[in-house]
Amino acid sequence: SGTAVTLAYYLFVDSYDPRAGADTLKVQVDSGSGFVTLATIDNTGWDDTYHRQTVDLTSYAGSDITLRFLGTENATQLTRFLLDDVSITQG
């Protein structure tokens, strides 16, 4: 089996919208065939601190990829998805 490859980041969600799923942050990867969603985070259930999140990228090891964080917000109440210390590690 191959060596594990992991995307790690810290996420702080600041939302004034109490409706679950009203606003989302998607972690997406494109290896040449279009973007695929690896994780979806919604706006509810967060406290006032950063939380470490991880996504397994092992299946993309050795490939050229494009990563993106895609935030979607409705037009009613503010949600902020704040990212820090984004890294990719192998091993």
N, CA, C and O atoms as a MOPAC input file, in Angstrom:
PM7 MOZYME 1SCF
protein

 N      0.83300 1    -1.18900 1     0.00000 1
 C      0.00000 1     0.00000 1     0.00000 1
 C      0.87100 1     1.24300 1     0.00000 1
 O      2.01500 1     1.19700 1     0.45100 1
 N      0.34600 1     2.35400 1    -0.50000 1
 C      1.10200 1     3.59800 1    -0.60700 1
 C      1.17500 1     4.35100 1     0.70700 1
 O      0.49700 1     4.02700 1     1.68300 1
 N      2.00800 1     5.35200 1     0.69500 1
 C      2.15300 1     6.21800 1     1.86000 1
 C      0.97300 1     7.16900 1     1.94200 1
 O      0.52200 1     7.70000 1     0.92700 1
 N      0.47400 1     7.38300 1     3.15100 1
 C     -0.67300 1     8.27000 1     3.35500 1
 C     -0.31300 1     9.71500 1     3.02300 1
 O      0.77100 1    10.18900 1     3.36200 1
 N     -1.22400 1    10.40100 1     2.36300 1
 C     -1.09700 1    11.82800 1     2.06800 1
 C     -2.32900 1    12.51200 1     2.68400 1
 O     -3.46900 1    12.11800 1     2.43500 1
 N     -2.06700 1    13.53700 1     3.48900 1
 C     -3.15400 1    14.17700 1     4.23600 1
 C     -3.13200 1    15.68500 1     4.07200 1
 O     -2.09500 1    16.32900 1     4.23100 1
 N     -4.28500 1    16.23200 1     3.75600 1
 C     -4.51100 1    17.67500 1     3.79500 1
 C     -4.98400 1    17.99400 1     5.20400 1
 O     -5.92600 1    17.37500 1     5.69900 1
 N     -4.34100 1    18.95000 1     5.85000 1
 C     -4.75700 1    19.37900 1     7.18700 1
 C     -4.91400 1    20.89400 1     7.18500 1
 O     -4.19600 1    21.61100 1     6.48800 1
 N     -5.86500 1    21.35600 1     7.97500 1
 C     -6.09200 1    22.79800 1     8.10600 1
 C     -6.87300 1    23.05400 1     9.38500 1
 O     -7.51100 1    22.15900 1     9.93900 1
 N     -6.80600 1    24.28300 1     9.83200 1
 C     -7.59900 1    24.70500 1    10.98200 1
 C     -8.73500 1    25.57300 1    10.47100 1
 O     -8.53800 1    26.44300 1     9.62200 1
 N     -9.92500 1    25.32600 1    10.99900 1
 C    -11.12400 1    26.01200 1    10.52700 1
 C    -11.86300 1    26.65000 1    11.69700 1
 O    -12.09900 1    26.02400 1    12.73100 1
 N    -12.21600 1    27.90400 1    11.50100 1
 C    -13.05300 1    28.65900 1    12.44000 1
 C    -14.30100 1    29.04900 1    11.67100 1
 O    -14.20800 1    29.67100 1    10.61300 1
 N    -15.46400 1    28.69300 1    12.18700 1
 C    -16.71900 1    29.04400 1    11.53100 1
 C    -17.45300 1    30.04400 1    12.41100 1
 O    -17.77100 1    29.77000 1    13.56800 1
 N    -17.71300 1    31.20400 1    11.83400 1
 C    -18.42300 1    32.28200 1    12.52500 1
 C    -19.70900 1    32.52700 1    11.75800 1
 O    -19.69000 1    33.10800 1    10.67200 1
 N    -20.83800 1    32.08200 1    12.32400 1
 C    -22.09300 1    32.16000 1    11.58400 1
 C    -23.20400 1    32.78000 1    12.42000 1
 O    -23.36300 1    32.48500 1    13.60400 1
 N    -23.95800 1    33.63900 1    11.77000 1
 C    -25.14800 1    34.23500 1    12.37500 1
 C    -26.42000 1    33.56800 1    11.85400 1
 O    -27.52900 1    33.95100 1    12.22600 1
 N    -26.25000 1    32.57500 1    10.99600 1
 C    -27.39200 1    31.87400 1    10.41700 1
 C    -27.59900 1    30.55900 1    11.16600 1
 O    -26.74700 1    29.67400 1    11.08200 1
 N    -28.69900 1    30.40600 1    11.89100 1
 C    -28.91100 1    29.21500 1    12.71100 1
 C    -29.38100 1    27.98300 1    11.93800 1
 O    -29.50200 1    26.90500 1    12.52100 1
 N    -29.64500 1    28.12000 1    10.65400 1
 C    -30.18400 1    27.00800 1     9.87900 1
 C    -29.06300 1    26.10500 1     9.37600 1
 O    -28.16700 1    26.55800 1     8.66300 1
 N    -29.11500 1    24.83300 1     9.74600 1
 C    -28.09600 1    23.86300 1     9.32400 1
 C    -28.05200 1    23.77800 1     7.80200 1
 O    -29.08600 1    23.68400 1     7.14100 1
 N    -26.86000 1    23.81200 1     7.26900 1
 C    -26.68600 1    23.68500 1     5.83500 1
 C    -26.99600 1    24.92000 1     5.03300 1
 O    -26.93800 1    24.88900 1     3.80300 1
 N    -27.32600 1    26.00900 1     5.70000 1
 C    -27.63300 1    27.24000 1     4.97000 1
 C    -26.40000 1    27.75800 1     4.23500 1
 O    -26.50400 1    28.29400 1     3.13200 1
 N    -25.23900 1    27.59400 1     4.85500 1
 C    -23.97000 1    28.02100 1     4.26700 1
 C    -22.99900 1    26.84400 1     4.37000 1
 O    -22.99700 1    26.12200 1     5.36700 1
 N    -22.18200 1    26.65300 1     3.34500 1
 C    -21.27000 1    25.51000 1     3.34600 1
 C    -19.87900 1    25.89500 1     2.85300 1
 O    -19.69200 1    26.86600 1     2.11900 1
 N    -18.92700 1    25.10100 1     3.28600 1
 C    -17.56300 1    25.16100 1     2.77400 1
 C    -17.23500 1    23.78000 1     2.24300 1
 O    -17.33500 1    22.79200 1     2.97100 1
 N    -16.84500 1    23.70500 1     0.98400 1
 C    -16.48100 1    22.42400 1     0.37700 1
 C    -14.98200 1    22.38200 1     0.12300 1
 O    -14.38800 1    23.35600 1    -0.33800 1
 N    -14.38300 1    21.23900 1     0.43100 1
 C    -12.98900 1    20.97000 1     0.08000 1
 C    -13.04600 1    20.13700 1    -1.19500 1
 O    -13.61400 1    19.04500 1    -1.21200 1
 N    -12.45200 1    20.66500 1    -2.26200 1
 C    -12.55200 1    20.00400 1    -3.55900 1
 C    -11.18000 1    19.79900 1    -4.18100 1
 O    -10.24400 1    20.55500 1    -3.92300 1
 N    -11.07900 1    18.76000 1    -5.00700 1
 C     -9.83500 1    18.44400 1    -5.70500 1
 C    -10.15200 1    18.17100 1    -7.17400 1
 O    -11.18600 1    17.59500 1    -7.51300 1
 N     -9.23200 1    18.60100 1    -8.03000 1
 C     -9.33100 1    18.32900 1    -9.46300 1
 C     -8.01600 1    17.69900 1    -9.90500 1
 O     -6.95100 1    18.30400 1    -9.77700 1
 N     -8.10200 1    16.47900 1   -10.42600 1
 C     -6.90600 1    15.79800 1   -10.93000 1
 C     -6.90300 1    15.75800 1   -12.45100 1
 O     -6.17300 1    14.97700 1   -13.06100 1
 N     -7.73100 1    16.61200 1   -13.06000 1
 C     -7.77400 1    16.70700 1   -14.50800 1
 C     -9.12700 1    16.39700 1   -15.11000 1
 O     -9.33400 1    16.59900 1   -16.30600 1
 N    -10.05300 1    15.90800 1   -14.29700 1
 C    -11.37400 1    15.53000 1   -14.80300 1
 C    -12.49900 1    16.37300 1   -14.22000 1
 O    -13.67000 1    16.01100 1   -14.32700 1
 N    -12.14900 1    17.48600 1   -13.60900 1
 C    -13.15300 1    18.33200 1   -12.96700 1
 C    -13.11000 1    18.17400 1   -11.45700 1
 O    -12.58500 1    17.18700 1   -10.94000 1
 N    -13.66000 1    19.14100 1   -10.76300 1
 C    -13.60500 1    19.14700 1    -9.29900 1
 C    -14.53000 1    18.10400 1    -8.68600 1
 O    -15.66300 1    17.91100 1    -9.12700 1
 N    -14.01200 1    17.43300 1    -7.65200 1
 C    -14.74700 1    16.44100 1    -6.87000 1
 C    -14.73400 1    16.92800 1    -5.42600 1
 O    -13.69400 1    17.36500 1    -4.93300 1
 N    -15.87500 1    16.85800 1    -4.74200 1
 C    -15.96900 1    17.29000 1    -3.35200 1
 C    -15.52100 1    16.16500 1    -2.42400 1
 O    -16.06300 1    15.06000 1    -2.46700 1
 N    -14.52100 1    16.45900 1    -1.58100 1
 C    -14.00400 1    15.49000 1    -0.62100 1
 C    -14.59200 1    15.69000 1     0.76700 1
 O    -14.66400 1    14.74000 1     1.54700 1
 N    -15.01100 1    16.90200 1     1.08600 1
 C    -15.59700 1    17.18900 1     2.39800 1
 C    -16.51900 1    18.39700 1     2.25900 1
 O    -16.23900 1    19.32400 1     1.49900 1
 N    -17.62100 1    18.36900 1     3.00300 1
 C    -18.54400 1    19.49500 1     3.06800 1
 C    -18.78900 1    19.82500 1     4.53000 1
 O    -19.16200 1    18.95700 1     5.32000 1
 N    -18.58000 1    21.07300 1     4.88100 1
 C    -18.76000 1    21.55200 1     6.24800 1
 C    -19.88500 1    22.57000 1     6.21600 1
 O    -19.90900 1    23.44400 1     5.35000 1
 N    -20.82600 1    22.46100 1     7.16500 1
 C    -21.88000 1    23.47300 1     7.18500 1
 C    -21.64600 1    24.46400 1     8.32500 1
 O    -20.66700 1    24.35900 1     9.06400 1
 N    -22.54800 1    25.41200 1     8.45200 1
 C    -22.35400 1    26.57000 1     9.31300 1
 C    -22.76900 1    26.36900 1    10.76000 1
 O    -22.58800 1    27.28500 1    11.56200 1
 N    -23.31300 1    25.22400 1    11.13400 1
 C    -23.84500 1    25.06700 1    12.49000 1
 C    -23.00300 1    24.13400 1    13.34800 1
 O    -22.27900 1    23.27800 1    12.83900 1
 N    -23.11300 1    24.31600 1    14.66600 1
 C    -22.46900 1    23.42200 1    15.61600 1
 C    -21.03500 1    23.76100 1    15.95900 1
 O    -20.32100 1    22.92300 1    16.51100 1
 N    -20.59800 1    24.96100 1    15.64900 1
 C    -19.21300 1    25.36600 1    15.89800 1
 C    -19.14300 1    26.26400 1    17.12500 1
 O    -20.07100 1    27.02100 1    17.40600 1
 N    -18.03000 1    26.17200 1    17.85400 1
 C    -17.81000 1    27.09500 1    18.96700 1
 C    -16.78600 1    28.14700 1    18.54700 1
 O    -16.35100 1    28.16500 1    17.39600 1
 N    -16.40800 1    29.00300 1    19.45400 1
 C    -15.55100 1    30.14800 1    19.12400 1
 C    -14.06500 1    29.80100 1    19.18000 1
 O    -13.30700 1    30.42100 1    19.92600 1
 N    -13.65300 1    28.81900 1    18.39900 1
 C    -12.24700 1    28.45600 1    18.33300 1
 C    -11.95900 1    27.75100 1    17.00900 1
 O    -12.87400 1    27.30000 1    16.32100 1
 N    -10.68400 1    27.66300 1    16.66600 1
 C    -10.26900 1    26.92500 1    15.48000 1
 C    -10.25300 1    25.43300 1    15.79300 1
 O     -9.88100 1    25.02700 1    16.89400 1
 N    -10.65500 1    24.62400 1    14.82500 1
 C    -10.63400 1    23.17000 1    14.95500 1
 C     -9.84300 1    22.58100 1    13.80500 1
 O    -10.00500 1    22.99400 1    12.65600 1
 N     -8.97500 1    21.60400 1    14.11300 1
 C     -8.17200 1    20.94500 1    13.08000 1
 C     -9.05900 1    19.99000 1    12.29100 1
 O     -9.80800 1    19.19800 1    12.86300 1
 N     -8.96000 1    20.07900 1    10.98800 1
 C     -9.69700 1    19.22000 1    10.06400 1
 C     -8.68000 1    18.49800 1     9.18500 1
 O     -7.61700 1    19.04500 1     8.89200 1
 N     -8.99400 1    17.28600 1     8.76500 1
 C     -8.11500 1    16.55800 1     7.84900 1
 C     -8.93200 1    15.93300 1     6.72700 1
 O    -10.10500 1    15.60000 1     6.89100 1
 N     -8.27300 1    15.78500 1     5.58400 1
 C     -8.86600 1    15.12300 1     4.42700 1
 C     -7.81300 1    14.18900 1     3.85600 1
 O     -6.66900 1    14.59400 1     3.65100 1
 N     -8.18700 1    12.95000 1     3.59900 1
 C     -7.26900 1    11.95700 1     3.04600 1
 C     -7.09100 1    12.20000 1     1.54400 1
 O     -8.05700 1    12.18100 1     0.78100 1
 N     -5.84300 1    12.42600 1     1.13800 1
 C     -5.52200 1    12.62200 1    -0.28200 1
 C     -4.68200 1    11.47600 1    -0.83500 1
 O     -4.10700 1    11.60400 1    -1.91600 1
 N     -4.60200 1    10.35900 1    -0.11600 1
 C     -3.73200 1     9.24500 1    -0.50000 1
 C     -4.00100 1     8.77200 1    -1.92200 1
 O     -3.06100 1     8.43200 1    -2.64100 1
 N     -5.25000 1     8.74300 1    -2.34200 1
 C     -5.56900 1     8.25600 1    -3.69000 1
 C     -5.02500 1     9.17000 1    -4.78700 1
 O     -5.00800 1     8.78800 1    -5.95700 1
 N     -4.57900 1    10.37600 1    -4.41800 1
 C     -4.01800 1    11.31800 1    -5.38800 1
 C     -2.49300 1    11.40400 1    -5.31100 1
 O     -1.88900 1    12.22700 1    -5.99800 1
 N     -1.86800 1    10.57300 1    -4.49100 1
 C     -0.40500 1    10.60000 1    -4.32300 1
 C      0.27600 1    10.42700 1    -5.67800 1
 O     -0.07800 1     9.54100 1    -6.45600 1
 N      1.25100 1    11.28000 1    -5.94500 1
 C      1.99800 1    11.21800 1    -7.19400 1
 C      1.33000 1    11.91800 1    -8.36600 1
 O      1.89700 1    11.97100 1    -9.45700 1
 N      0.13400 1    12.45500 1    -8.15600 1
 C     -0.60200 1    13.13700 1    -9.22500 1
 C     -0.51200 1    14.64400 1    -9.05700 1
 O     -0.36200 1    15.15200 1    -7.94600 1
 N     -0.60600 1    15.35000 1   -10.17500 1
 C     -0.75000 1    16.80200 1   -10.12100 1
 C     -2.22500 1    17.09500 1    -9.88300 1
 O     -3.08300 1    16.63800 1   -10.63900 1
 N     -2.51700 1    17.85100 1    -8.84000 1
 C     -3.90300 1    18.17100 1    -8.50300 1
 C     -4.04300 1    19.65500 1    -8.22100 1
 O     -3.06400 1    20.35200 1    -7.95700 1
 N     -5.27600 1    20.12100 1    -8.28200 1
 C     -5.62800 1    21.45800 1    -7.84600 1
 C     -6.61400 1    21.31100 1    -6.70100 1
 O     -7.62300 1    20.61800 1    -6.83100 1
 N     -6.32500 1    21.96100 1    -5.57900 1
 C     -7.22600 1    21.96300 1    -4.43100 1
 C     -7.92200 1    23.30400 1    -4.34700 1
 O     -7.35200 1    24.33400 1    -4.70500 1
 N     -9.15900 1    23.28900 1    -3.87300 1
 C     -9.82900 1    24.55100 1    -3.59700 1
 C    -10.78800 1    24.38800 1    -2.42200 1
 O    -11.30300 1    23.30500 1    -2.14500 1
 N    -10.99900 1    25.49800 1    -1.75700 1
 C    -12.00500 1    25.61300 1    -0.71300 1
 C    -13.09200 1    26.50100 1    -1.29200 1
 O    -12.84100 1    27.66200 1    -1.61800 1
 N    -14.28700 1    25.97000 1    -1.42200 1
 C    -15.37200 1    26.69000 1    -2.07400 1
 C    -16.46400 1    27.00000 1    -1.05600 1
 O    -17.18600 1    26.10600 1    -0.61500 1
 N    -16.57500 1    28.26900 1    -0.69000 1
 C    -17.59300 1    28.69200 1     0.25800 1
 C    -18.83700 1    29.17200 1    -0.45400 1
 O    -18.75600 1    29.89400 1    -1.44800 1
 N    -19.99600 1    28.76900 1     0.06000 1
 C    -21.27400 1    29.18900 1    -0.49100 1
 C    -22.12000 1    29.72600 1     0.64800 1
 O    -22.29400 1    29.07200 1     1.67700 1
 N    -22.63700 1    30.91100 1     0.45100 1
 C    -23.43500 1    31.56600 1     1.49400 1
 C    -24.72900 1    32.06300 1     0.87700 1
 O    -24.74800 1    32.54300 1    -0.25600 1
 N    -25.82600 1    31.94000 1     1.64700 1
 C    -27.08000 1    32.49900 1     1.15100 1
 C    -27.08600 1    34.00800 1     1.42000 1
 O    -26.12500 1    34.55700 1     1.95800 1
 N    -28.14700 1    34.64600 1     1.04900 1
 C    -28.18400 1    36.11000 1     1.12400 1
 C    -28.80300 1    36.64200 1     2.41800 1
 O    -29.05900 1    37.84200 1     2.52400 1
 N    -29.04700 1    35.77700 1     3.39700 1
 C    -29.75300 1    36.26300 1     4.58400 1
 C    -28.81600 1    36.71000 1     5.69200 1
 O    -28.76200 1    37.90000 1     6.00000 1
 N    -28.07400 1    35.78800 1     6.30200 1
 C    -27.23500 1    36.13800 1     7.44400 1
 C    -25.78900 1    35.71300 1     7.20600 1
 O    -25.51900 1    34.74100 1     6.50100 1
 N    -24.87500 1    36.45400 1     7.80300 1
 C    -23.44300 1    36.28700 1     7.57900 1
 C    -22.90100 1    34.97700 1     8.14000 1
 O    -23.23300 1    34.58100 1     9.25700 1
 N    -22.06400 1    34.31400 1     7.35100 1
 C    -21.22600 1    33.20600 1     7.80500 1
 C    -19.83300 1    33.42300 1     7.24300 1
 O    -19.66500 1    33.74000 1     6.06500 1
 N    -18.82900 1    33.24600 1     8.10900 1
 C    -17.43600 1    33.33000 1     7.66800 1
 C    -16.77000 1    31.99300 1     7.95500 1
 O    -16.87700 1    31.45800 1     9.05900 1
 N    -16.08100 1    31.45700 1     6.95300 1
 C    -15.26700 1    30.26000 1     7.10500 1
 C    -13.81000 1    30.72300 1     7.05300 1
 O    -13.32400 1    31.12400 1     5.99500 1
 N    -13.11800 1    30.67000 1     8.18300 1
 C    -11.74900 1    31.16800 1     8.27500 1
 C    -10.79000 1    29.98200 1     8.33100 1
 O    -10.93000 1    29.09900 1     9.17700 1
 N     -9.81300 1    29.97000 1     7.42300 1
 C     -8.82700 1    28.89000 1     7.33000 1
 C     -7.47100 1    29.37100 1     7.81100 1
 O     -7.11100 1    30.53300 1     7.62400 1
 N     -6.71500 1    28.46100 1     8.43900 1
 C     -5.35900 1    28.78300 1     8.88200 1
 C     -4.51100 1    27.51800 1     8.82100 1
 O     -5.02700 1    26.40500 1     8.92600 1
 N     -3.21600 1    27.70000 1     8.65200 1
 C     -2.23200 1    26.61200 1     8.68200 1
 C     -2.61500 1    25.44700 1     7.76800 1
 O     -2.67300 1    24.30000 1     8.21100 1
 N     -2.87000 1    25.73500 1     6.52000 1
 C     -3.19900 1    24.69800 1     5.54300 1
 C     -1.90600 1    24.00100 1     5.11900 1
 O     -0.93000 1    24.66000 1     4.76200 1
 N     -1.90100 1    22.65700 1     5.16000 1
 C     -0.69700 1    21.91200 1     4.79100 1
 C     -1.07100 1    20.56400 1     4.18400 1
 O     -2.15700 1    20.03300 1     4.41900 1
 N     -0.14700 1    20.03000 1     3.40300 1
 C     -0.25700 1    18.66300 1     2.88200 1
 C      0.97900 1    17.92100 1     3.34700 1
 O      2.10300 1    18.37800 1     3.14200 1
 N      0.76300 1    16.76100 1     3.98000 1
 C      1.87600 1    15.97100 1     4.48900 1
 C      1.79900 1    14.55800 1     3.92200 1
 O      0.72900 1    14.05900 1     3.57100 1
 N      2.95800 1    13.94000 1     3.84600 1
 C      3.05200 1    12.55900 1     3.37000 1
 C      3.73100 1    11.74100 1     4.45300 1
 O      4.73700 1    12.15700 1     5.02900 1
 N      3.17200 1    10.58100 1     4.71900 1
 C      3.80000 1     9.69200 1     5.70400 1
 C      3.00400 1     9.52100 1     6.94500 1
 O      3.42100 1     8.79900 1     7.85100 1

